[in-house]
């Protein structure tokens, strides 16, 4: 199965401003990038580097005035929805691989040390491994209201106490509870097409979810939707949203417009989502 993904970002800056952007997916994960188009208007140099988590970050210096960033790609994805493997076991901390230990620690947006007692009281009787992570997702999906109001400073603990949040908050809460339960978990951001589900009438955006380490591998969990989804294209992963920020501005460049698309490509049908490059850029 192939999906068309991409975004258009418009920045306005009073002075030259360095930017670090994370919008390009990994070339290969559970997906494979088939073709890509990147356009910057005006044309400015773009330098790509791979960070410590394997994410493909862009470094750009935005000029004074407007900068338009257009990214469009086709990705090959698995035609099946996220797997559900309820029999996968958990791990004792002493048996975990060295490289996953960092994903047990509290981080800025996932202060798991604040809820250790609550987490074990709520989920300590569940079966370790996949069933325990799923129990966390079920509780969050049922008890936390999806509602706007978060900002870049909102932590998973803040959202938990407020009883509401958006997708990044659900991801932070899932990671926070898993770590409090001694299960490695990491924050993930990506493109999520609406395949096999009722379309959401609100404008599409990047989607945040999380991965937990069970059965010796990393697996996808999504407390916001809490159903298996088809066609995820992973952009980045890290300890929390700080490591997977859409953009980091080192100055006064402000995002004035954003458009995101992720659509299944159906043979013989008109591709939806992004307009052709020549129709978008002047």
C-alpha positions in Angstrom: 0.0 0.0 0.0 1.2 3.5 -0.8 0.4 6.8 1.0 1.0 10.4 0.0 2.3 12.4 2.9 3.7 15.9 3.4 3.4 19.3 4.8 3.6 23.0 4.0 5.0 25.4 6.7 5.2 29.1 6.4 7.5 31.1 8.7 7.8 34.9 9.2 11.0 36.4 10.7 12.1 39.9 11.4 15.8 38.9 11.1 17.8 35.9 9.9 16.9 33.0 12.3 18.4 29.5 12.5 15.7 26.8 12.5 15.9 23.0 13.1 13.0 21.2 11.5 11.8 17.6 11.8 9.2 16.8 9.1 11.0 14.3 6.9 10.2 10.7 7.9 13.0 8.1 8.3 13.7 6.7 4.9 12.8 3.3 6.1 11.1 2.0 9.3 7.8 0.1 9.1 7.5 2.1 5.9 9.8 2.9 2.9 10.0 6.2 1.2 9.5 5.9 -2.6 9.9 9.4 -3.8 10.3 12.9 -2.2 10.0 16.6 -3.2 11.4 19.4 -1.0 11.0 23.1 -2.0 12.1 26.2 0.0 10.8 29.6 -1.1 13.0 31.7 -1.2 15.7 29.1 -1.9 18.1 28.9 1.1 20.6 26.2 2.0 19.3 23.1 3.8 21.5 20.8 5.7 20.3 17.4 6.9 21.8 15.5 9.9 20.8 12.4 11.8 20.5 13.0 15.6 21.2 10.6 18.4 17.8 9.0 18.1 18.1 8.3 14.4 15.8 11.2 13.3 16.5 13.1 10.1 16.6 16.8 11.1 17.0 19.8 8.9 19.0 22.9 9.6 17.9 26.0 7.8 18.6 29.7 8.3 15.3 31.5 7.7 15.8 34.9 6.0 14.1 38.1 7.1 10.6 38.0 5.8 8.7 34.9 4.7 10.0 31.4 4.3 7.8 28.7 2.8 8.8 25.0 3.3 7.1 22.4 1.2 7.7 18.7 1.6 5.8 16.0 -0.3 6.5 12.2 -0.5 5.1 8.8 -1.3 5.7 6.1 1.2 5.1 2.3 1.0 3.4 1.1 4.1 2.1 -2.2 5.4 -1.5 -2.9 4.4 -2.3 -4.4 7.8 -3.2 -2.3 10.9 -0.9 -2.1 13.9 -0.4 -5.6 15.3 -1.9 -6.6 18.7 0.2 -9.2 20.4 -1.3 -9.6 23.9 0.9 -12.6 24.7 4.2 -10.6 24.5 5.9 -10.7 27.9 7.5 -7.9 29.9 11.1 -7.7 31.1 12.8 -7.4 34.5 14.9 -4.3 34.5 18.1 -6.4 35.0 17.3 -8.2 31.7 16.8 -5.2 29.5 19.3 -4.3 26.8 21.6 -1.4 27.7 20.4 0.9 25.0 16.8 1.0 26.2 17.6 1.9 29.9 17.4 5.6 29.1 13.7 5.2 28.2 13.0 4.2 31.8 14.1 7.6 33.2 11.9 10.6 33.8 12.2 13.4 31.2 11.0 16.9 31.0 7.5 16.1 29.7 7.3 12.6 31.2 8.0 13.0 34.9 7.4 9.4 35.7 8.9 9.7 39.2 5.9 11.7 40.3 3.4 8.9 39.8 5.2 5.7 40.7 2.9 4.9 43.6 -0.2 5.8 41.7 0.9 3.8 38.6 1.5 0.6 40.6 -1.7 1.0 42.5 -3.7 1.4 39.3 -1.9 -1.2 37.1 0.2 -3.4 39.4 -2.4 -6.2 39.2 -2.3 -6.4 35.4 -0.2 -9.0 33.5 3.3 -7.7 32.8 4.1 -7.0 29.1 1.7 -6.1 26.4 -1.4 -6.5 28.6 -0.1 -4.0 31.1 0.7 -1.4 28.4 -2.7 -1.9 26.9 -4.3 -1.4 30.3 -2.6 1.9 30.5 -3.9 2.9 27.0 -7.4 1.7 27.9 -7.5 3.8 31.1 -6.2 6.9 29.4 -8.6 6.6 26.4 -11.5 6.1 28.8 -10.7 8.7 31.5 -8.8 11.5 29.7 -10.8 13.9 27.6 -9.5 14.8 24.2 -9.5 18.6 24.3 -7.3 21.5 23.3 -5.7 23.8 25.8 -2.2 22.3 26.1 1.0 24.3 25.2 4.7 23.5 24.8 5.1 23.5 28.6 2.4 21.0 29.4 3.7 17.8 30.8 2.1 14.4 30.9 1.6 14.9 34.6 -0.2 18.2 34.0 -2.5 16.6 31.5 -3.1 13.6 33.8 -4.1 15.9 36.6 -6.2 18.1 34.3 -8.0 15.1 32.9 -7.6 16.3 29.3 -5.2 16.8 26.5 -4.3 16.4 22.8 -2.5 13.6 21.1 1.0 14.7 22.3 -0.4 14.7 25.9 -1.8 11.2 25.5 1.6 10.1 24.2 3.4 11.7 27.1 1.0 10.2 29.6 1.4 6.7 28.1 5.2 7.0 28.2 5.1 8.4 31.8 2.9 5.6 33.1 5.0 2.9 31.4 8.2 4.2 32.8 6.7 4.5 36.2 5.9 0.8 35.9 9.5 0.0 34.9 8.6 -0.6 31.2 10.8 1.3 28.6 8.7 3.7 26.5 9.5 6.4 24.0 7.6 9.3 22.3 6.8 9.1 18.6 5.6 11.5 16.0 4.5 10.8 12.5 2.0 11.0 9.6 -1.2 9.1 10.2 -3.6 8.6 7.2 -7.3 8.0 7.9 -7.5 4.5 6.4 -10.4 2.3 7.5 -11.8 4.9 10.0 -14.3 7.7 9.9 -12.5 10.8 8.6 -12.0 13.6 11.2 -13.5 16.9 9.8 -10.9 19.0 11.5 -7.7 19.9 9.6 -5.1 17.1 9.6 -1.9 17.6 11.8 1.1 15.5 12.7 0.2 12.8 15.1 1.9 11.8 18.4 1.8 8.3 19.9 4.3 6.1 21.7 6.3 2.9 21.6 6.9 0.4 24.5 9.6 -2.2 24.7 7.9 -5.6 25.2 8.8 -9.0 24.0 12.3 -7.9 23.1 11.2 -5.3 20.6 9.6 -1.8 20.3 5.9 -1.8 19.5 3.3 0.8 18.7 0.7 2.0 21.1 -1.8 4.9 20.7 -3.7 5.9 23.7 -5.5 8.7 21.9 -7.2 6.5 19.3 -6.7 3.1 21.1 -7.5 1.1 18.0 -5.1 -0.5 15.5 -4.4 2.0 12.6 -3.1 1.4 9.1 -0.4 3.4 7.3 1.6 5.1 10.0 4.8 6.9 8.7 7.2 7.6 11.5 9.0 10.9 11.5 10.9 10.8 14.7 11.2 9.2 18.2 12.8 10.3 21.4 12.4 10.6 25.2 9.5 13.1 24.8 8.4 16.0 22.5 11.6 18.0 23.3 13.6 15.4 21.2 10.9 15.2 18.5 9.9 18.9 18.1 8.5 19.9 14.7 10.6 23.0 14.8 13.1 24.7 17.1 13.6 28.4 16.4 16.8 30.1 17.7 15.3 33.6 17.3 12.2 35.4 16.2 10.9 33.2 13.4 7.2 32.4 13.9 5.1 29.7 12.3 2.2 31.5 10.6 0.7 28.7 8.6 0.8 24.9 8.6 -0.8 22.3 6.3 -0.4 18.5 6.7 -1.6 15.7 4.5 -1.5 11.9 4.7 -3.7 10.0 2.3 -3.9 6.5 0.8 -3.1 6.4 -2.9 -5.8 4.5 -4.7 -5.0 3.4 -8.2 -7.2 5.2 -10.8 -8.4 7.8 -8.3 -7.3 11.4 -7.9 -4.8 11.7 -5.1 -6.2 13.8 -2.3 -4.3 16.0 0.2 -1.5 18.0 -1.2 -1.9 20.1 -4.3 0.9 19.7 -6.9 4.0 21.7 -6.1 3.5 24.2 -8.9 0.1 25.0 -7.6 1.3 25.6 -4.0 4.5 27.6 -4.6 4.6 30.9 -6.5 
